[in-house]
Amino acid sequence: MEQPALRPFIFVRHGQTDWNLEGRFQGRTDIPLNDKGREQALLARRLLAKTEVSRVLTSPLSRAVETARLVFPSLSKLIETEDLLIECDFGRLEGRPILQVMQEHGLARKEQLAEILPDDGEQWASVTARCQFLLGRLVMLQTERPIALVGHDAVLQGLSELLTGKWFDSQHAHPYLFTKADGSWRVVDIC
Protein backbone atom coordinates (compact mmCIF):
# COMPACT_ATOMS: atom_id res chain seq x y z
CA MET A 1 0.00 0.00 0.00
CA GLU A 2 1.37 3.38 -1.01
CA GLN A 3 1.90 5.94 1.77
CA PRO A 4 0.00 9.23 1.30
CA ALA A 5 2.05 12.18 0.11
CA LEU A 6 2.49 15.40 2.04
CA ARG A 7 0.07 18.09 0.91
CA PRO A 8 0.60 21.85 0.94
CA PHE A 9 0.55 23.47 4.38
CA ILE A 10 0.80 26.97 5.84
CA PHE A 11 3.42 28.16 8.33
CA VAL A 12 3.04 31.43 10.26
CA ARG A 13 6.08 32.59 12.21
CA HIS A 14 5.07 34.17 15.53
CA GLY A 15 4.78 37.94 15.81
CA GLN A 16 7.56 40.19 17.06
CA THR A 17 8.72 40.24 20.69
CA ASP A 18 10.95 42.75 22.44
CA TRP A 19 13.88 40.32 22.12
CA ASN A 20 13.25 40.05 18.37
CA LEU A 21 13.29 43.84 18.19
CA GLU A 22 16.60 43.86 20.06
CA GLY A 23 18.03 41.13 17.80
CA ARG A 24 18.52 38.59 20.61
CA PHE A 25 18.44 34.79 20.58
CA GLN A 26 15.14 33.80 22.20
CA GLY A 27 14.98 30.07 21.89
CA ARG A 28 12.85 28.56 24.60
CA THR A 29 12.87 31.65 26.81
CA ASP A 30 9.15 32.43 26.86
CA ILE A 31 9.10 36.07 25.78
CA PRO A 32 5.59 37.42 24.98
CA LEU A 33 4.53 39.30 21.87
CA ASN A 34 4.92 43.05 21.94
CA ASP A 35 2.34 45.46 20.48
CA LYS A 36 3.93 45.35 17.03
CA GLY A 37 3.83 41.54 17.15
CA ARG A 38 0.09 41.68 17.84
CA GLU A 39 -0.40 44.12 14.94
CA GLN A 40 1.58 41.78 12.67
CA ALA A 41 -0.65 38.86 13.71
CA LEU A 42 -3.76 40.88 12.90
CA LEU A 43 -2.34 41.63 9.44
CA ALA A 44 -1.70 37.90 8.95
CA ARG A 45 -5.35 37.31 9.92
CA ARG A 46 -6.44 39.62 7.09
CA LEU A 47 -4.07 37.91 4.64
CA LEU A 48 -5.52 34.50 5.53
CA ALA A 49 -9.16 35.59 5.89
CA LYS A 50 -10.30 33.64 2.83
CA THR A 51 -8.07 30.62 3.46
CA GLU A 52 -9.80 27.61 4.94
CA VAL A 53 -7.64 25.37 7.10
CA SER A 54 -8.50 22.03 8.68
CA ARG A 55 -6.63 22.64 11.95
CA VAL A 56 -3.99 24.85 13.55
CA LEU A 57 -0.93 23.43 15.32
CA THR A 58 1.13 25.81 17.45
CA SER A 59 4.33 25.77 19.47
CA PRO A 60 3.65 25.72 23.22
CA LEU A 61 5.55 29.00 23.76
CA SER A 62 3.25 31.93 24.55
CA ARG A 63 4.38 34.10 21.62
CA ALA A 64 3.26 31.39 19.19
CA VAL A 65 0.04 30.53 21.04
CA GLU A 66 -1.02 34.19 21.11
CA THR A 67 -0.14 34.58 17.43
CA ALA A 68 -2.26 31.52 16.59
CA ARG A 69 -5.22 32.88 18.53
CA LEU A 70 -4.95 36.29 16.86
CA VAL A 71 -4.51 34.91 13.33
CA PHE A 72 -7.21 32.23 13.61
CA PRO A 73 -9.78 33.60 16.12
CA SER A 74 -12.73 31.71 14.64
CA LEU A 75 -10.80 28.42 14.82
CA SER A 76 -9.96 28.52 18.53
CA LYS A 77 -11.34 24.99 18.97
CA LEU A 78 -9.01 23.75 16.21
CA ILE A 79 -5.83 25.19 17.75
CA GLU A 80 -3.65 22.45 19.26
CA THR A 81 -0.28 22.67 20.96
CA GLU A 82 2.40 20.67 19.13
CA ASP A 83 5.71 20.21 20.96
CA LEU A 84 7.55 19.46 17.71
CA LEU A 85 7.04 23.14 16.79
CA ILE A 86 8.90 24.52 19.83
CA GLU A 87 11.86 26.78 19.07
CA CYS A 88 15.44 25.55 19.13
CA ASP A 89 17.04 25.59 22.58
CA PHE A 90 19.96 27.98 22.07
CA GLY A 91 21.50 27.16 25.46
CA ARG A 92 23.98 29.79 26.64
CA LEU A 93 23.29 31.89 23.53
CA GLU A 94 19.75 32.73 24.69
CA GLY A 95 19.45 36.44 25.38
CA ARG A 96 22.67 37.28 23.53
CA PRO A 97 22.67 39.61 20.49
CA ILE A 98 22.61 37.51 17.30
CA LEU A 99 24.82 39.86 15.28
CA GLN A 100 27.45 39.92 18.04
CA VAL A 101 27.59 36.11 18.08
CA MET A 102 27.84 36.05 14.28
CA GLN A 103 30.74 38.52 14.38
CA GLU A 104 32.52 36.55 17.12
CA HIS A 105 32.38 33.43 14.93
CA GLY A 106 33.01 35.16 11.58
CA LEU A 107 29.59 34.23 10.21
CA ALA A 108 28.08 36.09 7.25
CA ARG A 109 24.72 34.29 6.89
CA LYS A 110 22.19 33.28 9.53
CA GLU A 111 22.08 29.66 8.31
CA GLN A 112 25.70 29.37 9.47
CA LEU A 113 24.43 29.68 13.05
CA ALA A 114 23.34 26.04 12.74
CA GLU A 115 27.04 25.12 12.74
CA ILE A 116 27.89 26.82 16.04
CA LEU A 117 24.99 25.87 18.32
CA PRO A 118 26.35 25.34 21.86
CA ASP A 119 26.51 21.92 23.48
CA ASP A 120 24.22 23.05 26.32
CA GLY A 121 21.41 23.63 23.81
CA GLU A 122 19.87 21.76 20.90
CA GLN A 123 21.98 20.79 17.90
CA TRP A 124 20.78 21.49 14.36
CA ALA A 125 20.50 17.76 13.61
CA SER A 126 17.95 17.52 16.42
CA VAL A 127 15.95 20.45 15.02
CA THR A 128 15.80 18.89 11.55
CA ALA A 129 14.91 15.49 13.04
CA ARG A 130 11.98 17.15 14.85
CA CYS A 131 10.97 18.77 11.57
CA GLN A 132 11.07 15.37 9.84
CA PHE A 133 8.79 13.91 12.54
CA LEU A 134 6.53 16.94 12.15
CA LEU A 135 6.22 16.32 8.40
CA GLY A 136 5.23 12.72 9.14
CA ARG A 137 2.59 13.95 11.59
CA LEU A 138 1.22 16.34 8.97
CA VAL A 139 0.81 13.46 6.52
CA MET A 140 -1.27 11.59 9.12
CA LEU A 141 -3.42 14.62 10.00
CA GLN A 142 -4.01 16.14 6.58
CA THR A 143 -7.39 16.56 4.94
CA GLU A 144 -8.52 18.35 1.80
CA ARG A 145 -7.92 21.72 3.45
CA PRO A 146 -4.37 22.68 4.48
CA ILE A 147 -3.06 22.53 8.03
CA ALA A 148 -1.67 25.76 9.51
CA LEU A 149 1.42 25.72 11.71
CA VAL A 150 2.39 28.58 14.02
CA GLY A 151 5.93 28.51 15.32
CA HIS A 152 9.45 29.83 15.22
CA ASP A 153 12.15 30.68 12.70
CA ALA A 154 14.41 27.69 13.41
CA VAL A 155 11.57 25.24 12.76
CA LEU A 156 10.49 27.21 9.69
CA GLN A 157 14.05 27.09 8.36
CA GLY A 158 14.38 23.41 9.24
CA LEU A 159 11.22 22.60 7.24
CA SER A 160 12.41 24.74 4.34
CA GLU A 161 15.83 23.07 4.38
CA LEU A 162 14.26 19.59 4.36
CA LEU A 163 11.74 20.34 1.59
CA THR A 164 13.49 22.93 -0.61
CA GLY A 165 17.15 22.50 0.33
CA LYS A 166 17.57 26.11 1.46
CA TRP A 167 16.78 28.73 4.09
CA PHE A 168 14.99 32.00 3.36
CA ASP A 169 14.49 35.39 4.98
CA SER A 170 11.28 35.00 7.01
CA GLN A 171 9.25 37.81 8.52
CA HIS A 172 7.37 37.86 11.83
CA ALA A 173 3.70 36.82 11.76
CA HIS A 174 3.86 36.36 8.03
CA PRO A 175 2.11 33.39 6.45
CA TYR A 176 4.03 31.14 4.06
CA LEU A 177 2.59 28.38 1.91
CA PHE A 178 4.70 25.26 1.44
CA THR A 179 3.56 23.85 -1.88
CA LYS A 180 4.76 21.37 -4.47
CA ALA A 181 4.89 22.13 -8.19
CA ASP A 182 6.58 20.11 -10.93
CA GLY A 183 7.88 17.65 -8.34
CA SER A 184 9.67 20.28 -6.22
CA TRP A 185 8.66 21.97 -2.99
CA ARG A 186 8.78 25.75 -2.71
CA VAL A 187 7.85 28.35 -0.12
CA VAL A 188 5.38 30.99 -1.31
CA ASP A 189 4.92 34.25 0.55
CA ILE A 190 1.17 34.76 1.11
CA CYS A 191 0.64 38.47 0.66
NORGI-V550710 format. One record per backbone hydrogen bond with DSSP energy under -1.0 kcal/mol. CO is the residue of the C=O (numbers start at 1). NH is the residue of the N-H. If there is no record, write none. Layout:
# NORGI-V550710
co/nh
CO/NH
CO/NH
This chain:
# NORGI-V550710
co/nh
9/178
10/149
11/176
12/151
13/173
14/173
16/34
17/21
18/22
19/24
20/23
23/98
25/95
26/29
29/31
34/38
35/39
36/40
37/41
38/42
39/43
40/44
41/45
42/46
43/47
44/48
48/51
55/148
56/80
57/150
58/82
61/64
61/65
62/66
63/67
64/68
65/69
66/70
67/71
68/72
72/75
75/78
78/56
80/58
82/85
83/86
89/122
90/93
91/94
93/96
96/25
97/101
98/102
99/103
100/104
101/105
102/107
103/106
109/112
110/113
111/114
112/115
113/116
118/121
123/127
124/128
125/129
126/130
127/131
128/132
129/133
130/134
131/135
132/136
133/137
134/138
135/139
136/140
137/141
138/142
146/54
147/10
148/57
149/12
150/59
151/14
152/156
153/157
154/158
155/159
156/160
157/161
158/162
159/163
160/164
160/165
168/170
171/174
174/13
175/190
176/11
177/188
178/9
179/186
181/184
184/181
186/179
188/177
